[in-house]
């Protein structure tokens, strides 16, 4: 039987950590859908047409440390505006969502476009400043040469592009549970998410 948990929200709100923890807790598979757009964005940076790249995405496109870097993040947000890129990635995400044994997908449009029938929808947010602080600490720890102001600017630019695009913009589904992590520890945020999913499973 399938059971889908859709987790959406802006960059660095805590979606990834929460999604992994929820998947581990319930024994569900996890897909970070941002990686698909990042893989397409990286191929665009290497000179390929983004639509052709999305239509021919391979498992090996999801490898490599630079996939999680800031340059690829901006490229991902740019290719994500293109409707044909989004269309090319739909079937893979939907098949993943309905696999037996349960699945957690995190992204921007999972609860609204990819899995409107998901049993649980969470919309995870935090203020732009808090998110930039988290991302800055993460990138600085990796030894990347970044400034807080630069990261904050990147976060704001990506928020605006992701929320204002015409196709599948980042928006909370009407039936999503909002989880603002600005003032929550990661443990507290994870505990709330697990409680929401647990309650929905009881009712499923
Ligand atoms: O979650 P992330 O930061 O890895 O996502 C990178 C970019 O990909 C994000 O800025 C917008 C895009 N994206 C999207 O449009 N839809 C998704 N479901 C996931 C990511």
Boltz pocket constraint, residues with backbone or C-beta under 6 A from the ligand:
constraints:
  - pocket:
      binder: B
      contacts: [[A, 11], [A, 12], [A, 33], [A, 34], [A, 35], [A, 37], [A, 38], [A, 73], [A, 76], [A, 77], [A, 80], [A, 106], [A, 107], [A, 108], [A, 109], [A, 110], [A, 158], [A, 162], [A, 168]]
      max_distance: 6.0
